[in-house]
Amino acid sequence: MGKRSRQRQKNQSAGRDSRDNAGWGAGYADIVKENKLFEHYYKELGLVPDGEFEQFMEAMREPLPATIRITGYKSHAKEILHCLKDKYFKDIQDLEIDGQTIEAPQPLSWYPDEQAWHTNMSRKIIRKSPLLEKFHQFLVSETESGNISRQEAVSMIPPLLMKIEPHHKILDMCAAPGSKTAQLIEMLHSDMDVPFPEGFVIANDVDNKRCYLLVHQAKRLNSPCIMVINHDASCIPTLQITTEGKRDILFYDRILCDVPCSGDGTMRKNIDVWKKWTTSNSLHLHGLQLRIAVRGVEQLAVGGRMVYSTCSLNPIEDEAVIASLLEKSEGSLELMDASADLPGLKWMPGVTSWKLMTKDGQWFSDWSEVPSSRHTQIRPTMFPPKDPEKLANMHLERCMRILPHHQNTGGFFVAVLLKKAPMPWNKRLPKVRKEVSTAPSASSNLHNVPESSLGDGEGYCAEATGDTQAEEEAPKGAAAAQETGAKQDGVCGPPPNKKMKLFGYKEDPFVFLTEEDPVFTTIQLFYDLSPDFPKLNVLTRTHEGKKRHLYMVSKELRYVLLNNSERMKVINTGVKVWSRNSDGEEFGCAFRLAQEGIYTVQPYIRSRMITVSVEDVKVLLTQENPYLSKLQDDAHAQAKKIGMGSIVLKYIPNPNNPTEPQCPIQLCGWRGKTSIRAFVPRNERLHYLRMLGVEVFRDKQGLGQKRSDGEKEQEEKLGKEETEEELESKDSNGDEASRPKSENCDQDKR
C-alpha cells in the first residue's frame, strides 16, 4: 500500500468512532482544556449566537453525559424500557457520588418513543462507582446481547433523518465502528414479523481492522440483511444487482455519508482534541470529504436521499462541502428542509458566509486573496459561492448545526440531500440491460462469476466534473479503478479492467448451497421445513470438507454477492442459523439450530417446537441441565413426544396477563434422553431473565443488595455458563461437537 493510500486510511478512520461510542473507554491524563486558536477562530466566525460564546465554551469543557439507545426493532424494546424505568433508573436517582447529585435519567425529547435516554452521569462515574455497579453490569450485558447501544446523542441523528423503510437499499459509506449502522439495521427490521425485508444495508469502511469492529456491532442484531465491505469510500465500486431476471446497476435508495472529520465537536469526551486542534486539520480533510460525498451522490438513486454529517463545527468541512456538491450537481441535488423531522431538537441553521484561517492566524475571505504558494493547501471549493442568486438557491440555511450548550450534547453538523436527476457528468441512461437467462446459479463459485460487460452507470471522473483538486489529488478515474467496463462513445466511464487490489486479511469464500445439496435432506426432514423455505439463500464459508456453519442472507444480498465478487471485498454477511453437531447424526440431523438466527429461521420450522411458560423459561435459563420433569405439565407432555436433538423453545405472551412479558421469546435448546437444556449465550440468558423479573446482579464490591441463598446459587450457575462460542470451539478439537456438554457425558445421557 502506497503512502497516499495509508494516509487516506488514516484520515478516513479518524474522528468517527470517537463520537459513535460516546467515549466509554479509558480516561485521559489531565489535559488543560484551553486552545486560544480555537476560541479566536470560532468567535470570529460567529457561529455561536450573540452572548452565548462563554456558555458554549463552558459546555465544551464539561464531561459529556452518558446516553443509551434501546434497540428499537426488537419486540422486547418495550420490555427493556419498562425494566429501565421501573428498576434501574429508580435505583440510581438522587444518589450522591463524589459530591455530584445523580439526576434521574431523562428521555431525549427528539428521539421517537422514548427509545433514547441521557443522564448527568459521566462515563467515568458509571464505570468506577460501586453504587452504580448494578446499572453498569446491566449496560455491559445488554450491550453485548444487542438490546441497547451506548451511543452519543448527536450520533443518533443522521439515521433518523434518512427515513428508512424496509424495502430500501442502503449504503453506509464510512461505517465503523457501527453505531449508526446498527440504527439502520433496526429501521430495516421495523416489522419483526418479516424475517427477510426486501432492503439491505451495505456497510463500508476503508480500514480493514475497523471492519471487524463493525462486524461485531452488526452481528449483535442478528440480521440476514447486512453486508460489511472494505473499500476506500471515495472510490467505492459500482455494484450490479439482478432485477426481474436482468442484471442492472445498483443504485441506493438511502446513503449515509458520515465522513471523517477534524472532530472538534467531540472535545467533551476526546480531550486530546484540545491540544491537537488547528485550522489545518479542516483544510487537509476538505478534499477527501468532498470526494466521498461526490461518490455518494453518484451511487444514489434518483428520488433517494443522502445524509451528510460530521462531528465538526467548521464550515470548511460542513457548508463548504455541501455548497460545492450543490454547485457541481447543477440542479440535480436539492438540500432538504429537515426542520420538522425531529421536533424537540435544538439546532442552528447553516451559514451562508464564512472565511478561512491558517494555523498562523492569517485570514482569507475569497479565493482571489490566496497567494499561489498556498494553492495546494487552500482550494476554491472551501469558499462560499460568489453569485448571490446561486447562493440563495442553495438554501444552505437548511443545514443543521448542533451546539453543545443548547441540549447538553456534543457538537455536530448534518445536511439532507435529495437527488432529483442523474449527476450532470452522468446524464446518459445506463445501457440497455442484458437479459439473464436464469437467475445466478446458487452453486456458482463466487470467485469465478464472470464480469458483466455492463457499463458503469455513474462512474466518477475528475475531468468530467471540472474538479481540478480531485484531478490533482487522485489519479484520473481513480474512483472507478476497481470497477469493470470500458469507456465507450466518448462518455466518462471507468477505465479498462484492472485486478482489484485487496489489503488486510484474506477472507474465506462465500459459497451458496444448491437446492439439491445433501445437507438439506436431513435438515428438511428433521425440522420439517416449510416448502417456502429459501434454500438458495443459505451459504457457507468453505469450498472443501465438512460444512461447519450454515448462514442465511436475504435474496437481494444473495444477488449482490453473486454478481460482484470480483468488484468488492466482503468481510462478513448473513446470520448463522445452523452449526454442525458431530454427535447429532445419531439423532437424525448433523446440524443444530444457532441462537443467533433463531428469529430468522423459526418461521419456517414446523416441528421440534415446545411451547413454554414463564416458569419454564426461568427453569431452563437458571438450571444447567434440568430433567424434563422440571417443566410444567404442558411443556413436559410436548417434550416427551419429541426425540433427542436440537429443539425450539417458544414463549408466546398472554395479553390477558400483563404481569408477564408481552413479547415473544424463542430459544434454541437440546432435548436429551431425560433432560432438556436451553442453548443460549450468557448475556442473552441474563437479558431474558431480567425481562422475567429475575435478579441477576452479581455483587462484586459487597455493597449491593442482600440476596437469598437461592439467588446466589443461581448467579453461580449463570457465571459458569459457557458462551456458545466457547462450546463451539471444542468442535475444532473433535470434542463435544458444539453440543451441551452435559449431553455428551455418559452419566447425563438420560
C-alpha angles and dihedrals in degrees: 000000000000126000093258092051092050091049091048090053090048092050094047091049094052125093101011113083086042091074100028097061094039090229099280091157132091121325129247133248114258108292123181107242095221131112115163093189090055093050093045092048097050094041089055093047092054096216091141116072117256114280094015102086096097090048089050092053093045090054091049089057095050120091113260114255118242116257130187133191125206115226099255104199098058116094090229092063089101090049092052090048090050090049092050095048099043099037122017101030092049091052095054104041120103092017117139116218123177090344093308120117111224111227124212110268114256131207116249102257094221100044113094124250097002089284095141128054138185135193137186090248117111122223090252094057092050093050099043109033116095089207090063096043093108092052091045092052089051092051094049095045097045091045091054092049091050098244097116135021125212099219136152113259098239090049088066093061105078098058090050091055092052093071095216121205125190094253096053123118104220133194122196102194102190100021111157131140085026113222092126090042088057089054091052091052091049092053091048089056096046089132107057091191090070108074093185114038114197091239131069143193122236107195117196135188132173095218113080095204093048089053088070090054086052091051090052092053094047095045091062088070095053095218126164088203102070129093125182117207134180116226143124102267093217090064103023108163124257108245132208129224135190114240122178092341094311129105113232141163116277112238117180125233092208132022128188110206102185097164130199110265145172090269100219088147089066098061091114091070106013094062095175088070086076093068097032099048117114134149089248090073092068093044091054095048100043095083094049092047091052093048092050091048092049091051089049096054090046090060094043118106118239104266091027127117132228123199115210116197143168136175089228126101093203116116089213088068095033124032093018091060093045093046092049091047092050091047092051091048093062091210098323090110131052126196105230127222104237096169093114096045097079109033110194096033114119115214142155120239118247119269126243099203131044140144138217130248127194120219090258090059101259115145129212124188098179139024090243090066094056113102116231090246088069098044092103091056101036120048133193091244090066092071129074116262112270097217107089093204093050090047092050091050091055091064093209088173086078089072113100124226117186115206119205098231096054097069104001095261139119122277118270146166128206136172130182119215127194119203110221100171140001114289112271093249088053101047093131117096117242114269118271107287115253116235115247108210092212136001111273110287113259089222093058114131099236093217091055100049105127119242115253118233089223109132125240109268096206111010110170115235120183091211093056094053095047088233100151091179092058088047091054098042100042132035113261109273092011091138089066100036092112095048133085136235130068140259107263138171091015092290120139106254142141123299123258119291115300127180109256112247114224128194132188126029121357107242125220113252123262108234121186119214122236122236088248095052108133089227089074094054096072095033091053093051097039097050097026093230115206118251092250093060104130100235093171090064093064117101141171134202101237139069097197138038128017118339106243101186133017120211133190131216131180119266092252094052089048090060091047090054095046095047100043111037091121094047103052143034109233115202099181143342142166133028127273112249105165135025127196116258109192093200093046096084091076087061095048107271134058093206128072124197119264119223092223093066101032095108090049099048103029095081088065097048115096102175142037091049125137121194108218136190130229090264091051091052091051091052093047094049099043102039119065100217112355123188116252087248089068089071121088117263098266096049091041091055091049093048093051090059093055124081125230119290143061118348142176118240109202129189115195115197120239110223089199092063108057092175089073125070111282095209129084117252123203121188133180112234145172125232110212128188094276101351141062134208138190109231100209131137115253100252091049090051090053090049094054092044091054089052087054093051097252115146109237101165113133109208107217097167100046090239100099128096121297115257136199122253088252092056091048091051090049091052092049090054092048090048091055095049113119119227118242089251091056091050091048093049087070088062092073090059093048092250125133093335099236090302126131102280096228090058089062097052114095092228091053099050085103 
